[in-house]
């Protein structure tokens, strides 16, 4: 699988994901919308391609786009549009009539209904637009396929960057495990009970081949704790173990974002269902 990455605002959004996971308490009000009303149950299905981490990134991206839309200074844009109306080149350069989300669409080459086209349906021009028009446009846009395509592309690029960062993945999986540990299962209407053990932790699921390959290549075929080669090219006796970073016994997920590559010895002696352990050492290819 290949990603045609354009990296438009990708690293800025990566920074937001990182900041939220570094201090979830600071962002508690915003994060409540991610797991409230038992939405956390959508994270526990074992080894979905649209992983729990993908879902979290998607939530952050949508929240960022919503904040971006709410912060638009429409009157300032309208004055700029009016002042430079006689200078088409300046208008093309400054783009006051394009909302930030439209620039993202254009950068990714995604067809969409523009804000001006939205206004034209009621016979009005950009100069006539109000804050309510911006609100209506963006809320309609959230339901459009073009927006879904933009979010899918953006999430894929962010995941591609952040999946390399095991320390960030620890923070994410610890955050989710805390949600599951504190959940009142008796009040969950559609709890997938067959996925849980009697002590409310998830039943172990074997990582599928695609998840194993993703983790094996991310970790360069080496134990992330002791750096032992597990590729089979040096020693056939060294076998890879796909370890849950946050152990299932600690309410960890069966999710590709919660896996790391360990040798048998480290898996048996260093982990053994203890607290989340990983390393910040990475194989450099430069």
N, C-alpha and C positions, 0 to 999 in steps of 0.2 A: 504494500500500500504506500502511495506517495501523496504528499501534501504540496499543492501549489501555493506556497506561502508568500504573502505580500507584506506581512508584518506591519499593517497599518494600525497604529495605536496598541499593538500587541504587547509591547514591553511596558507601556504605561498601565495597561490592564493587569499584566503580571504583577506589577508593583502593588496594585490594589488588592489582589488575591493574597499576596504575601503579607501585606499590612493587616488585613482582616484576621488572618490565621495567627499572626504574632500576638494579637491582643483581641481575642473574641469578646471579652467582657466589654471593651470599649465600643464594640459594634453590636452589642447584644440585641438592641431594639431592631436593627436591620436584619440580623440573623434569625430572629424569631420567625420571620416570614418563610425562612427556608425549611424549618422543621415543624412548624405549628400545625395543628389540626391533623396530627398523625402522618404528615407528609414524609417523615423520616422512614416510614415503612417502605417507601419506594427505593431506599438505598440498600436494602438488605438482600435483594435477590443476588444469588451467587454468580460472580464473574460475567456481568453484562458488558457487552462491548461499549455501550453508553454507560460508562462506569459511574460510581458514586462521585468521583472527583470531577468527571465531565459535568454531572448535574450541578455540582457546587459552582464550578466555573461559569456555567450558563446562568445561574442565579446572579452571580456577581456582575456578569456582563450586562444583563438586563437592568439590574439596579443602576449600574453606571450610566447606561444610555438614558434611563429615566431621569436621573439627576441632571444629566447633560441637557436634556430637553427642557426641564423645569428651570434651568439657569439661563436660558436664552434671553438676551436683552433685545427684544424685538424693536422697541422704539429707536434704539441706537442704530440698529441695522437699517431701519426704514429711512432714517436721516442720511445715513451714508449712501443708500441707494439713490435717494433724491439728489444729493449733492454731486454725485458722479454720473447722473443719468446721461449726460451729454458725452461721456467718455467711456465707450463700450469696453475698451481695453482695460480700463481701471476696474470696471464692474466685473469683468472676467477674472481679474487678478484678485480682487478683494472678496468676491462672491458673497456679498451681504444678503442676497436673496436665497442662498442655499443654507439650510439648517445643517448643523454638524453631522447628523445621521445621513443626510443626503451625500455629503462629501465621502463618507465611508462607503456608501453604495457605489458611487462613481469610481472610487479607488479600486474596489473589488470587481467592477464591471457587472454589477447586479442590476437588472432592470427593475424599476420601481416607479410608483406614482410620486411626482415631485410635489412640494408644497405649493408651488404656483399652479400646478394642474389641479390640486385639491381645491384651491381658491376659485379657479375658473369654473368649477361645477356650480358655483353659486353666483357666477358673473362678476367676480371681484378680482382686483389686482393685488400684488404684493404690498403696495402702498396703503391698501385698505385693511390689511390684516390686523387681527387683534390677538391678545394672549389666548383667548378662548379658541381661536383658529389653530394655534400651535398645539394646544392641548388636544383638540379633536383630531387633528392630523396625526399626531404621534400615537394616540390611543387606537385609531383605526389601523395605523401601520403595524402595531404590535400583533395584529391578527392576520397580517398579510404574509404570503409565502416568501416574498422578497426579504422580509425581516427575519424569518426563520432561516433562510439561506445565509444571511449575513451573520447571524448568531452562530450557526453551525460552523461556518468557516473560521470565525474568530475563536470559538471554543477549541477547535482543532489545533489552531496555531498556539494558543496559550498552553494547552495540554502538552503539545510537542516540546515546548520550552521547559515547563515546570515539572514534567515527569522525570526529568534528570535530577531533580533536587529532592533527595531522600529526606532531608531534615524537614523540608516543607511538607512532604507527604506524611511524616510522623505527626506534625501539628494537625493536619487535616484529619487523620484517622483517630487521633486522640480526641479531637473535638467531637467527631461523630460517635465514638465509643461512649463518651460522656452523655450524649443524648439518649443512646440506647439504655445505658445503665440507669438513668434517672426516669425512664419512661414508665408510666403506669399501664402495664399490659392489659389490665382488666377493663380499661376504658377505651381500648382500641377496637373499633368496629370491624375492620378488615385485616386483622393481624394474620400474616402468613405463618400460622403456628407450626406448620410442618418444617420450617426452616430453623426452629429454635429447639434447644435442649431443655430439659426440665428446670435448669437453673438460669434460664433466660438468655444464655449465650447462644450464638449461632453454631449450628452443626457444621463440622469441617466439610468443605467441598474441595475436590481435587481441581487444581488450576488447569484449565484447558490448554491445549498446545499453543494457541495464539498468545495467551497470557504468559506462559513459560518463555516463549521466544522473546516477547517484549522485554521481560525482566532480565533474561539471560544476556541479550545484546546491550541493554542499558547498562548493566553491571559489568560488561566486557568479559563475561565468562569467568569472573573471579569472585571469591568469597569477599563480601564487603567488609568483613571484620578482620580477617587475617591475611587477605590478599592471595590466598591459595588459588592456583590455576585449576579451573573446573571444566576446561574445554575438552579434556580427553586427549589433547595433542601431546601433553607432557607425561601425564600419569593416568592410565586408565582406571586406577583404583579410586581416584578422587571423583566422587559423585556429587552432583548438585542437589541442594535442598531448597525448595521454594518456601521461604519462611514468612509467616504473618508478622509484619513489623509490630503492630499492636496485636498481641495474642488473642485468639478467640476467647480464651478464658478471661480476658480483660475487656470483653465486649467488642473485639475487633471485627472487621468486615472480611467477607470472602470477596475481595475486590482487587483488581490488578494494581491499584494504587497502594495497597497494603501488603505488597509482596516485595521481598528482596532475596538475593542469591546468597546462600550460605553453604559452607562445606558441612559435612556430617558432624565433625567434631565441634564446630562452633554452634551448630544448631542444637546439639545435645548438652553442651556444657555452658555456653554463654546465655542461651535463651531459656529453654525449658519452661515456657509460659510465664517468664518474668515480665517486668515492665518493658516498654518499647525500647529496643536497642538498635541503633544503626551506626554508621560512621559518616564523617564528612570528607572521606578520602575518595578521590575519583581518579580513574585512569585517564591521563591526559594524552590526547592524540596529536599534540603539537609539541 
